[in-house]
Each structure stands twice: as structure tokens, then as C-alpha cells.
Amino acid sequence: MARACTSRLGESLAQWRGNPYDGAMKAFISNVSPRRAVLDLWRVLGAPSEFRWAGFAGAAIVTGSLFTVMAGQGGRALPPPPKIIYITSWRAGRSDAEIIAGNIAAARKARAEAAEAERRAADIRHMYKVVGAATGLDTEAMAKQADAERAAEARAQAARNKALLERYLPKGAKLIVDPQAPPTATP
């Protein structure tokens, strides 16, 4: 059987003058037929065997459990797009002082949230430093490098903020600064 199959493949390869892979694929495809596959499956399923029903049960259990696990994992569709909420609670006749006071309050809230996030990040850095020291790493050098990177990022952000102010703030305009803001927050 193997010799006949090999010789048939060799004959079809000999007839093909191009890429040998193409000839092998043509020889393989010529032997594949859906009708022959269905007949072969029917013949295997119909053959008497003492393990036929156990094999069917095992295949059904494995297939069913795989589909059950996949169905339970969610991810059925893309998440819904974010909803746009238009703020309509501002009065049309607000004074400049009210607008400035609202902006200062929002800036204070943003600074408080940023300070809280920095505190959490410092706690996490401390935990990593403890774990690193326990495993024998040079955590002091890593901490110095990370501090330098954070300082460089803060300087770059301050430079970007200053450039934006110079670009968009009209010449001679007075910059309104929160009196409670830390000195580094002012450009």
C-alpha cells in the first residue's frame, strides 16, 4: 500500500515540472474527496467494535465540556462605546469670578487625586523595594534610576505646560494661579 501510494506520488511529481511542493499538493488534493471522506467515516462508524459506544461517549463528553467552558467565558461582543454626557448644569450668566473659582476647585480636586495616586504608587514602589531587597537585588540603584526618570518626566511635563501657556495665553494676559497651589505647579 505504501509503495503504491509512494509510486503514485512519485509519478505525479515527475509529471510536474515546477515547484515540487506544488506537485505534491496536486497529488494530495487529487486523492481527497468529500464523498470519499463521508463514505470512509460511515464505514468506520458502522464497523462493529467493543469500544464504539465508549469512544462516542468520550468524544461527546470532551466536546461538550470544551463548548461549556467556552460559553461560560463571556466576551460575546465588543464593549459598548462610551456614552457622551453633555454638561448642561452651568448657568449662562456666570461671572468671571465664579468661573475662576470653579476652575480653581477643579484644579484642587485634580491635585488631590494626583497626590493620592502618587501615594499609592509610592506604597507599591516600597513593596517592590522590600521584595527586591529580600531577593538580593540592588534596590537602591534601581530606586535612584527610577527617581531620576520620574524627575526627568516631571521636567518634560513642566516644559510642555510652559510651551502651551506661551503659545495660547494672549500677550499681557494675567495668569490666575491658585494661592494654595504648590510652587512647582506654577510655570
N, C-alpha and C positions, 0 to 999 in steps of 0.2 A: 504494500500500500504506500509506504513512504517512498519507495523507489519510483513508483508510477507517478506520484504527486511531484517528486523532485524532477523527474524527466519531463513532465508536462510543463513545470515552471521553467526548466532549462530551455525547452523548445520555444516557449513564448518569449523568454529573454533573448534567445538567439534571433527571433524574428524582429525584435525591437531594436532599432538602430540608434536611438537617442540615449537618454539617461537611463541607466539600468534600474533605478528606483521606479521610474515611470512604467517600465515593462513589468516589474514585479507587482506594482499596484494594478495594472491592467489584468494580469493573470489572476490576482486575488479577487478583484471585482467580478471577473467573468465567472467565478465559481460561487458567488454569493447571489442568492435569490430569496426574496421574501417568501415565495411559495415553498421553496425547499426548507426554509427555516421553520415555517409553521408546520410542515409535514414532519420534520425532524422532532420538533417539540411534542407534537401529538404522539409520535411513536415512543418517545421517552416517557411521557406521562402515562401512556397506555400499557407499558411493559409491566408485567407482574413483578413486584419486589416486596420483600417483607418490611422495608423501611420507607415505602412510598408515603404513607399517611403521616408518619413521624416527620419526614422531610417537609411535607406540605405544612404541617403544624409549626415546625421550627421556622420555616421561611415566613409564614404568616405572622408569627409572634415577633420576629426580628423586624419585619417591615412595619407592622403596626406600632411597635414601640418607637421606632425611629420617627414615624409620622406623628405620634403622640408627643414626643419630645419637641419636634419642630413646631408643632401647632401651639404648644404652651410657651414658646419663647417670645411671642409678640412680634413687634416690628412689622405690622401688617401694611403700613403705608408710610409715606413721608409725614413728618410732623406738620401740623397746620402752620401756615405762615403767621408771623406775628401780627397782632391786631394793632392798628394805629388808633391812638386815643388823642383826640384834639383837645387841648386845654382851652376851655371857654370860661373859666372862672375869674379871669381878670376883668376888672372894670375898665371901661373905655376911657374914663376920665381920671385915671390915676395921675397923681402929681409925680414930678421927678424924684422928690424925696421918698415917696412910697416905693417907687421902682428901685431906687438905690438901696433902701432898707431891705427890700425883698431879695435883691441880688446879694447883699452882704450876708443875710440869713442863710441863703442857699450856699454861699461860699463857706460859711462856718460849718454848715452841716456836712459839706463835701470834705472839708479838712478833718472834721471829727471822724468821718467814715474812713478816710485815708490813714489817720493815726491809728484807728482800731485795726485796720488791715495790716499796717506795719508792725503793730504789737503782736498780732498773731503770727506774722512771718518771722519776727524775732524769736518767738517761742519755738517755732518749728526749726529755725536755724540752731537754736540752743539744743534741741533734742538731737538733731543730726550731729552736732558737735560732740555731744556726750557719747553717742553711738560710735562715731568715728574715733574718739579717744579710746574707747573700750576695745576697738578692733586694731589699735596700733597705728592709726593714720596721723599725719601731721596736720591736725585741725587748725592750729594757729596760722600756718602759712596759707591754708585754704581760706580761712576767715579773712585774713588781710587782703588776699586777692579778690574775694567777693566784695569786701567793703570798698576796695578801690574801684571795682566795676560799678557798684551802686553809686559811688560818688561821681564817677565819670558820666553815668546816665543822668544823674540829677543836674550836673553842669550842662549837659547837652539839652536837657528839657528846659532849663532856665534860659539858655541861649535861643532856643526855638520860641519861647514865650516872648522874650525881648524883641526878637525879629518880627513877630506878629504884631506886637504893640507899635513898633516903629513903622510898620507897613500900613496898619489900618487906623491907628489913632491919629486924628487930624492934628496938624502942627499947631502948637499953642494950646491944645486942649488939656484940661486938668484931669489927671488920673485920680480916681476916687479909690482910696485904699481903706480897708477895714482897720480901725485903730487897734483891734485886738489880734490882728494877723501877726504871725511870727515874722521877724525881719527878713528871713530868707524868701518869704512869699512875695515880697515886693520887688519889682525889677530895678 
